[in-house]
Amino acid sequence: MSHADEMALLRRAKAQAGVFSRAQAHAVGFTDQMIRHRLRLGTWLRVGGGGIYLLPSHPWGWRQQCHAALLAHPEGALAGTSAAVLYQMTDGDTAERPHVTVPPSATGTSRLAVVRRSSLLRPRLVEGYRVNSPALVLRELAAEAPDLVRDAYERAVLARRVRPDQVADVAVVASCGRMRGAAALRQLLDEVADERRPQRSVLERWLERVVDDPRLPLSEAEAPAPWDPHHELVDRWFPSLRMIVEADGRAWHARIDAFANDRRRDQEALRLGVPVLRFGYTQIRDEPRRCCDVIVDTARAFGRLAA
């Protein structure tokens, strides 16, 4: 192992608030014997067990705990109150152990973090940490600390970290899955969400703006559904792409009632090899370009549109 390799590990550790893992040390050439030698000398410190180490130059604190927890659970992301601190949704309590969400298939426990399993996991990078998405963090807060969720929601919306329709999407999934926090999230939306919805004609004009792009072929509005053309309609049908785009202008609580039917429709389409993309009304109103990019990228991913 060269001096350059050792310096590479040092740089990696400093980028992680002085924390690194045995796997990262192995990756640059350290053997277990070399690791034990540095631990005996005190050049490295063992933290939390499970092959997580700390440079003595970095005092052990909350940010070090967060990095250590993520290294111990590489499939997970910071969640709940811990994620809310990093998103500046709450002032938070950095004295408590970090909260981490991992996939349902993850195994093991941790002395470094409070670990919960959930299928609602959409990590992103925030200040160098893997963190669950803001809308999902609000669901986690609603389950862990419902008294904080109202203020956290308002801060997140004002900072444009999350849109109300994204929170409504999570409320629908959490309610239909009977997840913890669903009731508190529904109460929040009842109190703060703007339930004014566009008329159908306005929604169609917004959707027309999304699909009116030279990268996309012609589409049909209010077209017969491929699985039941005599009884059901879809918002937009792209015959040459064999893709469907749906625009949802319903209030969030109406979407909970319709969740099972929407899922059935999506499944019927997929049985025929037809992907379905669903957009909330604020997405097609405020981000038409991004919605169009999603349609184009999806068509290319399915090999139905040339790059």
One Martini backbone bead per residue (centre of mass of N, CA, C, O) as a GRO file, in nm:
protein
  307
    1MET     BB    1   0.095   0.036   0.023
    2SER     BB    2   0.063   0.366  -0.032
    3HIS     BB    3   0.066   0.691   0.051
    4ALA     BB    4  -0.165   0.769  -0.141
    5ASP     BB    5  -0.373   0.571  -0.022
    6GLU     BB    6  -0.374   0.687   0.265
    7MET     BB    7  -0.463   0.974   0.175
    8ALA     BB    8  -0.733   0.888   0.053
    9LEU     BB    9  -0.855   0.797   0.322
   10LEU     BB   10  -0.826   1.065   0.469
   11ARG     BB   11  -1.009   1.227   0.278
   12ARG     BB   12  -1.259   1.058   0.318
   13ALA     BB   13  -1.285   1.101   0.624
   14LYS     BB   14  -1.307   1.413   0.620
   15ALA     BB   15  -1.574   1.406   0.444
   16GLN     BB   16  -1.688   1.223   0.716
   17ALA     BB   17  -1.604   1.359   0.989
   18GLY     BB   18  -1.371   1.120   1.045
   19VAL     BB   19  -1.522   0.880   0.909
   20PHE     BB   20  -1.488   0.515   0.869
   21SER     BB   21  -1.440   0.204   0.710
   22ARG     BB   22  -1.324  -0.103   0.654
   23ALA     BB   23  -1.395  -0.111   0.354
   24GLN     BB   24  -1.239   0.152   0.285
   25ALA     BB   25  -0.964   0.046   0.375
   26HIS     BB   26  -0.949  -0.201   0.191
   27ALA     BB   27  -0.977  -0.042  -0.086
   28VAL     BB   28  -0.663   0.087  -0.031
   29GLY     BB   29  -0.496  -0.179   0.131
   30PHE     BB   30  -0.587  -0.256   0.402
   31THR     BB   31  -0.538  -0.461   0.657
   32ASP     BB   32  -0.626  -0.606   0.948
   33GLN     BB   33  -0.346  -0.574   1.075
   34MET     BB   34  -0.317  -0.269   1.020
   35ILE     BB   35  -0.567  -0.185   1.177
   36ARG     BB   36  -0.483  -0.296   1.456
   37HIS     BB   37  -0.230  -0.122   1.482
   38ARG     BB   38  -0.377   0.159   1.481
   39LEU     BB   39  -0.549   0.101   1.729
   40ARG     BB   40  -0.313   0.061   1.932
   41LEU     BB   41  -0.186   0.353   1.875
   42GLY     BB   42  -0.444   0.564   1.818
   43THR     BB   43  -0.489   0.659   1.518
   44TRP     BB   44  -0.742   0.492   1.567
   45LEU     BB   45  -1.098   0.468   1.630
   46ARG     BB   46  -1.344   0.289   1.779
   47VAL     BB   47  -1.698   0.281   1.668
   48GLY     BB   48  -1.982   0.088   1.747
   49GLY     BB   49  -1.880  -0.115   1.582
   50GLY     BB   50  -1.859  -0.288   1.276
   51GLY     BB   51  -1.619  -0.122   1.133
   52ILE     BB   52  -1.587   0.169   1.278
   53TYR     BB   53  -1.408   0.482   1.238
   54LEU     BB   54  -1.184   0.737   1.398
   55LEU     BB   55  -1.042   1.036   1.406
   56PRO     BB   56  -0.890   1.214   1.662
   57SER     BB   57  -0.935   1.504   1.521
   58HIS     BB   58  -1.248   1.411   1.563
   59PRO     BB   59  -1.496   1.468   1.743
   60TRP     BB   60  -1.755   1.313   1.896
   61GLY     BB   61  -2.065   1.352   1.721
   62TRP     BB   62  -2.350   1.383   1.546
   63ARG     BB   63  -2.219   1.379   1.260
   64GLN     BB   64  -2.057   1.126   1.312
   65GLN     BB   65  -2.297   0.944   1.371
   66CYS     BB   66  -2.427   0.967   1.094
   67HIS     BB   67  -2.199   0.848   0.929
   68ALA     BB   68  -2.180   0.581   1.085
   69ALA     BB   69  -2.469   0.486   1.028
   70LEU     BB   70  -2.439   0.481   0.715
   71LEU     BB   71  -2.202   0.279   0.708
   72ALA     BB   72  -2.367   0.052   0.858
   73HIS     BB   73  -2.616   0.153   0.639
   74PRO     BB   74  -2.586   0.165   0.301
   75GLU     BB   75  -2.913   0.128   0.236
   76GLY     BB   76  -2.968   0.391   0.383
   77ALA     BB   77  -3.130   0.676   0.562
   78LEU     BB   78  -3.192   0.954   0.684
   79ALA     BB   79  -3.447   1.032   0.936
   80GLY     BB   80  -3.671   1.221   1.053
   81THR     BB   81  -3.530   1.419   1.283
   82SER     BB   82  -3.254   1.411   1.141
   83ALA     BB   83  -3.343   1.510   0.859
   84ALA     BB   84  -3.483   1.773   0.954
   85VAL     BB   85  -3.223   1.916   1.034
   86LEU     BB   86  -3.085   1.916   0.747
   87TYR     BB   87  -3.350   2.065   0.618
   88GLN     BB   88  -3.455   2.282   0.828
   89MET     BB   89  -3.738   2.202   0.972
   90THR     BB   90  -3.572   2.176   1.239
   91ASP     BB   91  -3.381   2.208   1.520
   92GLY     BB   92  -3.364   1.983   1.706
   93ASP     BB   93  -3.193   1.675   1.841
   94THR     BB   94  -2.843   1.607   1.862
   95ALA     BB   95  -2.840   1.398   2.116
   96GLU     BB   96  -2.959   1.189   1.959
   97ARG     BB   97  -2.994   0.932   1.780
   98PRO     BB   98  -2.993   0.846   1.481
   99HIS     BB   99  -3.214   0.820   1.207
  100VAL     BB  100  -3.293   0.517   1.017
  101THR     BB  101  -3.378   0.409   0.691
  102VAL     BB  102  -3.467   0.087   0.568
  103PRO     BB  103  -3.524  -0.172   0.407
  104PRO     BB  104  -3.712  -0.454   0.461
  105SER     BB  105  -3.454  -0.650   0.384
  106ALA     BB  106  -3.299  -0.564   0.608
  107THR     BB  107  -3.041  -0.635   0.842
  108GLY     BB  108  -3.005  -0.580   1.158
  109THR     BB  109  -2.844  -0.383   1.399
  110SER     BB  110  -2.785  -0.079   1.615
  111ARG     BB  111  -2.583   0.144   1.820
  112LEU     BB  112  -2.593   0.416   1.628
  113ALA     BB  113  -2.912   0.370   1.571
  114VAL     BB  114  -3.238   0.430   1.469
  115VAL     BB  115  -3.409   0.157   1.320
  116ARG     BB  116  -3.610   0.150   1.019
  117ARG     BB  117  -3.857  -0.008   0.820
  118SER     BB  118  -3.912   0.079   0.465
  119SER     BB  119  -4.050   0.148   0.143
  120LEU     BB  120  -4.013   0.461   0.213
  121LEU     BB  121  -3.736   0.518  -0.003
  122ARG     BB  122  -3.563   0.839  -0.107
  123PRO     BB  123  -3.264   0.914  -0.164
  124ARG     BB  124  -3.040   1.191  -0.081
  125LEU     BB  125  -2.818   1.460  -0.095
  126VAL     BB  126  -2.707   1.621   0.223
  127GLU     BB  127  -2.420   1.738   0.314
  128GLY     BB  128  -2.313   1.427   0.249
  129TYR     BB  129  -2.589   1.290   0.305
  130ARG     BB  130  -2.814   1.042   0.338
  131VAL     BB  131  -3.157   1.129   0.256
  132ASN     BB  132  -3.462   1.146   0.282
  133SER     BB  133  -3.726   1.266   0.157
  134PRO     BB  134  -3.921   1.524   0.257
  135ALA     BB  135  -4.202   1.385   0.244
  136LEU     BB  136  -4.109   1.131   0.407
  137VAL     BB  137  -4.016   1.283   0.659
  138LEU     BB  138  -4.299   1.383   0.738
  139ARG     BB  139  -4.411   1.101   0.794
  140GLU     BB  140  -4.205   1.034   1.017
  141LEU     BB  141  -4.279   1.269   1.199
  142ALA     BB  142  -4.578   1.191   1.234
  143ALA     BB  143  -4.488   0.928   1.394
  144GLU     BB  144  -4.270   1.052   1.610
  145ALA     BB  145  -4.349   1.397   1.594
  146PRO     BB  146  -4.644   1.550   1.557
  147ASP     BB  147  -4.574   1.839   1.690
  148LEU     BB  148  -4.362   1.909   1.437
  149VAL     BB  149  -4.503   1.892   1.148
  150ARG     BB  150  -4.622   2.171   1.090
  151ASP     BB  151  -4.360   2.340   1.096
  152ALA     BB  152  -4.202   2.164   0.894
  153TYR     BB  153  -4.387   2.207   0.654
  154GLU     BB  154  -4.366   2.517   0.633
  155ARG     BB  155  -4.062   2.529   0.593
  156ALA     BB  156  -4.043   2.348   0.341
  157VAL     BB  157  -4.226   2.518   0.156
  158LEU     BB  158  -4.077   2.791   0.179
  159ALA     BB  159  -3.797   2.643   0.077
  160ARG     BB  160  -3.873   2.440  -0.158
  161ARG     BB  161  -3.854   2.119  -0.072
  162VAL     BB  162  -4.174   2.107  -0.097
  163ARG     BB  163  -4.485   1.992  -0.206
  164PRO     BB  164  -4.810   1.941  -0.140
  165ASP     BB  165  -4.848   1.701  -0.345
  166GLN     BB  166  -4.623   1.523  -0.222
  167VAL     BB  167  -4.758   1.488   0.052
  168ALA     BB  168  -5.019   1.369  -0.060
  169ASP     BB  169  -4.894   1.117  -0.182
  170VAL     BB  170  -4.799   1.002   0.090
  171ALA     BB  171  -5.075   0.997   0.230
  172VAL     BB  172  -5.197   0.789   0.043
  173VAL     BB  173  -4.998   0.556   0.087
  174ALA     BB  174  -5.012   0.549   0.400
  175SER     BB  175  -5.316   0.500   0.422
  176CYS     BB  176  -5.336   0.241   0.241
  177GLY     BB  177  -5.095   0.104   0.433
  178ARG     BB  178  -5.127   0.168   0.736
  179MET     BB  179  -4.932   0.384   0.846
  180ARG     BB  180  -4.745   0.550   1.033
  181GLY     BB  181  -4.871   0.892   1.034
  182ALA     BB  182  -5.125   0.921   0.854
  183ALA     BB  183  -5.322   1.077   1.036
  184ALA     BB  184  -5.142   1.329   1.084
  185LEU     BB  185  -5.117   1.398   0.782
  186ARG     BB  186  -5.416   1.441   0.727
  187GLN     BB  187  -5.455   1.667   0.931
  188LEU     BB  188  -5.258   1.863   0.806
  189LEU     BB  189  -5.399   1.887   0.528
  190ASP     BB  190  -5.668   1.991   0.638
  191GLU     BB  191  -5.532   2.260   0.754
  192VAL     BB  192  -5.321   2.357   0.492
  193ALA     BB  193  -5.438   2.270   0.239
  194ASP     BB  194  -5.511   2.345  -0.093
  195GLU     BB  195  -5.834   2.245  -0.233
  196ARG     BB  196  -5.804   2.383  -0.489
  197ARG     BB  197  -5.917   2.289  -0.812
  198PRO     BB  198  -5.904   2.232  -1.127
  199GLN     BB  199  -6.049   2.227  -1.399
  200ARG     BB  200  -6.057   2.011  -1.652
  201SER     BB  201  -5.985   2.213  -1.881
  202VAL     BB  202  -5.729   2.320  -1.744
  203LEU     BB  203  -5.578   2.053  -1.716
  204GLU     BB  204  -5.565   2.000  -2.024
  205ARG     BB  205  -5.395   2.247  -2.095
  206TRP     BB  206  -5.151   2.175  -1.925
  207LEU     BB  207  -5.099   1.900  -2.065
  208GLU     BB  208  -5.056   2.013  -2.347
  209ARG     BB  209  -4.797   2.167  -2.271
  210VAL     BB  210  -4.630   1.915  -2.205
  211VAL     BB  211  -4.672   1.749  -2.496
  212ASP     BB  212  -4.570   2.010  -2.653
  213ASP     BB  213  -4.311   1.844  -2.813
  214PRO     BB  214  -4.067   1.757  -3.046
  215ARG     BB  215  -3.987   1.478  -2.892
  216LEU     BB  216  -4.291   1.412  -2.932
  217PRO     BB  217  -4.545   1.252  -3.024
  218LEU     BB  218  -4.851   1.200  -3.086
  219SER     BB  219  -5.155   1.250  -2.902
  220GLU     BB  220  -5.439   1.136  -2.710
  221ALA     BB  221  -5.731   1.260  -2.587
  222GLU     BB  222  -5.942   1.086  -2.424
  223ALA     BB  223  -5.873   0.779  -2.447
  224PRO     BB  224  -5.896   0.467  -2.489
  225ALA     BB  225  -5.845   0.201  -2.308
  226PRO     BB  226  -5.661  -0.077  -2.383
  227TRP     BB  227  -5.823  -0.282  -2.174
  228ASP     BB  228  -6.114  -0.084  -2.210
  229PRO     BB  229  -6.241   0.089  -2.471
  230HIS     BB  230  -6.566   0.099  -2.382
  231HIS     BB  231  -6.527   0.216  -2.053
  232GLU     BB  232  -6.236   0.355  -2.067
  233LEU     BB  233  -6.014   0.630  -1.986
  234VAL     BB  234  -5.744   0.842  -2.090
  235ASP     BB  235  -5.572   1.127  -2.099
  236ARG     BB  236  -5.302   0.997  -2.246
  237TRP     BB  237  -5.213   0.867  -2.575
  238PHE     BB  238  -4.929   0.688  -2.714
  239PRO     BB  239  -4.922   0.491  -2.978
  240SER     BB  240  -4.610   0.472  -3.062
  241LEU     BB  241  -4.525   0.421  -2.740
  242ARG     BB  242  -4.716   0.285  -2.547
  243MET     BB  243  -4.836   0.533  -2.358
  244ILE     BB  244  -4.933   0.681  -2.040
  245VAL     BB  245  -5.098   0.989  -1.927
  246GLU     BB  246  -5.169   1.125  -1.602
  247ALA     BB  247  -5.392   1.370  -1.451
  248ASP     BB  248  -5.418   1.496  -1.112
  249GLY     BB  249  -5.705   1.689  -0.964
  250ARG     BB  250  -5.747   1.566  -0.697
  251ALA     BB  251  -5.808   1.536  -0.395
  252TRP     BB  252  -5.642   1.360  -0.160
  253HIS     BB  253  -5.893   1.207  -0.037
  254ALA     BB  254  -5.993   1.104  -0.314
  255ARG     BB  255  -5.735   0.935  -0.374
  256ILE     BB  256  -5.774   0.728  -0.155
  257ASP     BB  257  -6.043   0.615  -0.268
  258ALA     BB  258  -5.889   0.565  -0.570
  259PHE     BB  259  -5.634   0.387  -0.539
  260ALA     BB  260  -5.725   0.101  -0.625
  261ASN     BB  261  -5.812   0.183  -0.913
  262ASP     BB  262  -5.544   0.296  -1.011
  263ARG     BB  263  -5.385   0.036  -0.970
  264ARG     BB  264  -5.551  -0.135  -1.161
  265ARG     BB  265  -5.497   0.029  -1.417
  266ASP     BB  266  -5.190  -0.001  -1.415
  267GLN     BB  267  -5.191  -0.312  -1.430
  268GLU     BB  268  -5.344  -0.343  -1.694
  269ALA     BB  269  -5.132  -0.195  -1.863
  270LEU     BB  270  -4.880  -0.373  -1.794
  271ARG     BB  271  -4.995  -0.636  -1.916
  272LEU     BB  272  -4.956  -0.476  -2.211
  273GLY     BB  273  -4.689  -0.294  -2.196
  274VAL     BB  274  -4.800  -0.019  -2.040
  275PRO     BB  275  -4.694   0.264  -1.930
  276VAL     BB  276  -4.752   0.479  -1.637
  277LEU     BB  277  -4.796   0.832  -1.592
  278ARG     BB  278  -4.813   1.039  -1.296
  279PHE     BB  279  -4.956   1.368  -1.232
  280GLY     BB  280  -4.979   1.641  -1.065
  281TYR     BB  281  -5.112   1.951  -1.093
  282THR     BB  282  -4.856   2.112  -0.995
  283GLN     BB  283  -4.660   1.991  -1.194
  284ILE     BB  284  -4.800   2.080  -1.468
  285ARG     BB  285  -4.809   2.381  -1.386
  286ASP     BB  286  -4.489   2.432  -1.275
  287GLU     BB  287  -4.338   2.159  -1.446
  288PRO     BB  288  -4.351   2.094  -1.762
  289ARG     BB  289  -4.061   2.023  -1.844
  290ARG     BB  290  -4.013   1.793  -1.647
  291CYS     BB  291  -4.247   1.615  -1.736
  292CYS     BB  292  -4.144   1.579  -2.023
  293ASP     BB  293  -3.873   1.450  -1.948
  294VAL     BB  294  -3.998   1.199  -1.818
  295ILE     BB  295  -4.133   1.092  -2.071
  296VAL     BB  296  -3.883   1.073  -2.249
  297ASP     BB  297  -3.704   0.896  -2.061
  298THR     BB  298  -3.902   0.658  -2.047
  299ALA     BB  299  -3.915   0.594  -2.348
  300ARG     BB  300  -3.610   0.535  -2.368
  301ALA     BB  301  -3.592   0.311  -2.149
  302PHE     BB  302  -3.806   0.132  -2.336
  303GLY     BB  303  -3.725   0.178  -2.647
  304ARG     BB  304  -3.948   0.413  -2.785
  305LEU     BB  305  -3.707   0.630  -2.809
  306ALA     BB  306  -3.483   0.814  -2.941
  307ALA     BB  307  -3.181   0.971  -2.836
   0.00000   0.00000   0.00000
